[in-house]
């Protein structure tokens, strides 16, 4: 079986920037508190009328151009998102049409913030089995649409962006070495959106009770998140006989700088080897790891032969890791 190799990356964030100073005018908070407790300074927020597929389209077009791949060559599109344009059709389906990928099947993956590595993993399986030769993996969110802008516990964190990766079979042994996916639905109450699905369909009551916004038990989730990031990272390294010091770059989900620092410390990973861009993006859910990977590549922090460790966690709870030889 040939490994799946990332041959093109793209990323896009909406033009509009919301700073901590802007948030100070909206809720009882401060720039100092947000920086100290989360590491976030600013985030990108979609304009009215700008939906998840609009961001996904920009990121995917960039990834395809950089890969030198024609839309008609794409055979499968997998989009990680929790904030699709509509309940159905899927955002992957919308993207397939807008990109002109006329020969592609398409599917959305709902795994909250782990949708980045979940989508990458699912795409990679189709390449490895030989079923498809060209797969487009995307993570895209407009989390601002399910953010309660009166809830200071969540509105300081959530943001909008998209990232994309084009996969092809590898001829030289580089590529995605392994991925691991985990879930434990017993933790669902730590982070969820109560209404809008079949449990609590949209009604005047659900609107009045603000049930269409993400609800989070932040400090409980914090502790579980650190453990999950550490566990899934340590497990994939051990399984593949790799020591933490052999990793060139650790790219974790950008949810909170303190979560990243705590997980890195437990893994004996110096912060110089950790990609952090949460200061400028906030938590962009399923887009986060793609956007961070694209930034690492753009800045020349990823060189051929480098070993990358990716790890994410999110509502559900879900968590996931990936090892990539660049
Ligand atoms: O993709 C996965 C999604 N989410 C996460 O991974 C989030 C994980 N959790 C976190 O990032 C953190 O728990 C938060 C950033 C949400 C909160 O930070 P914390 O250090 O856990 O604070 P806390 O919830 O324990 O609250 C400490 C204090 C409280 O005040 P009292 O009760 O001590 O008086 C909060 O009311 O900070 C207060 N507080 C705030 N103060 C200023 C909570 N949010 C804010 C705020 N500004 N935005």
Boltz pocket constraint, residues with backbone or C-beta under 6 A from the ligand:
constraints:
  - pocket:
      binder: B
      contacts: [[A, 28], [A, 29], [A, 30], [A, 33], [A, 34], [A, 37], [A, 38], [A, 113], [A, 152], [A, 153], [A, 154], [A, 156], [A, 191], [A, 216], [A, 217], [A, 218], [A, 219], [A, 220], [A, 221], [A, 222], [A, 225], [A, 255], [A, 256], [A, 259], [A, 283], [A, 285], [A, 313], [A, 314], [A, 315]]
      max_distance: 6.0
